[in-house]
Amino acid sequence: MTSRLFKSFTVAAFSVFFAFLFSPVHAQPGKNDPGQQAPPKKEGFKAKELIFGHVLNAHEFHFLEIKKEDGTTHPLSIPLPVILYSPQRGLDVFMSSRFHHGEEAYKNYIILTEEKIKELKLDPKKFSAQQILAVNDAGEIDPTVKVYDLSLTRNVVQMLLALAIFVWVMLKIAARYKRGEGVKTAPSGAQGLFEPIITFVRDEVAKPNLGHSYDKYLPYLLTVFFFILINNLFGLIPGTANVTGNIAFTMLLSLISFIVIMFSSNKHYWGHIFWPPGVPNWAKIILIPVEILGVFTKPFALMIRLFANMVAGHIIIICLISLIFIFAGLNQWIGWGVTPVSIGFTIFIYFIELLVAFIQAFIFAMLTAVFIGQAREGAHHHHEEESPAKYDDPVMV
């Protein structure tokens, strides 16, 4: 199993290179004959658009650019459903391919690209790429039409796909346990892969931080851990979306954890926040606002930590690949010379990202358990003093 996973990850890592290898490289044209007319000057490689095009959300899964014989490029992508509602125009549902990658309008709607924003002279602070706006028959933006974008973007589609696979695998494993498989004998397949991970989260995350109540919160911690992990791994496949690198995704997960933490709190927890014991009264004037602020910085830390770590790795990988095309724009031979170095570092960072995918899922689950344990701390200690003999778990003894 380990050998098979290693081979799969290696193939995926090299796929990153080949996915970009077939992208168009805008190198400088060679010298022409004296009687030959110089070809029109081509635009250089746009690393910024490539980086943000991968990191940000979109209405399609974009894989690569196919260069035609006439010098033009054709994007290879999978369009996604566009669902728009306007109080003035009603509901419209169509595929994103109708926009022809931002080149045309459809049903008096346009999707913004970097070129379209410059062409229409829009304020980049107010308008962003992949935003859909209403236009009139003349192609001008109609500010009187309000548009609500309910589309299934690639982040949404990939998240739903990851969720479906996660539920299917877990239900399959649960069915094997119900049939008695892997109980008296060593588990195999997916059951053997996931059982040590589940045991690890239970023994190293839930029990040390939640004590007697670990079984109450273990389903949530496992769900968060595996949901983040599977989305992290999906995001490393070339052409897919970086869901955990989306601030809205991490914010929602942090908000759910914040709600669980608040519902797990007790009077001892709030008593320590609004009137810290053992502190001089003059110091409480400073300490109480800090404690109150700390209640909200905990979910904020969960959100930023996951977002920053996952988006940073993807940006580094794309930057390393972009070096090939940047140097090729200066000189074709320099581009070839930089290629082995760039690919070597890319594969190295890619395997680090595989490790980070597991680490970030673990850290999010661990910090959530720690924060829940802190919110229940008063009641937990009180329960231990009353009935210490009821808890016989060797991990906590």
Helices and strands as residue ranges (DSSP letters): H 2-21, H 47-55, E 60-67, E 73-79, E 81-86, E 90-95, G 96-99, E 109-111, H 114-119, E 132-134, E 148-149, H 154-178, H 189-200, I 201-206, H 207-210, G 211-213, H 214-234, G 243-245, H 247-264, H 267-274, H 281-330, H 332-375, H 377-386, G 388-390
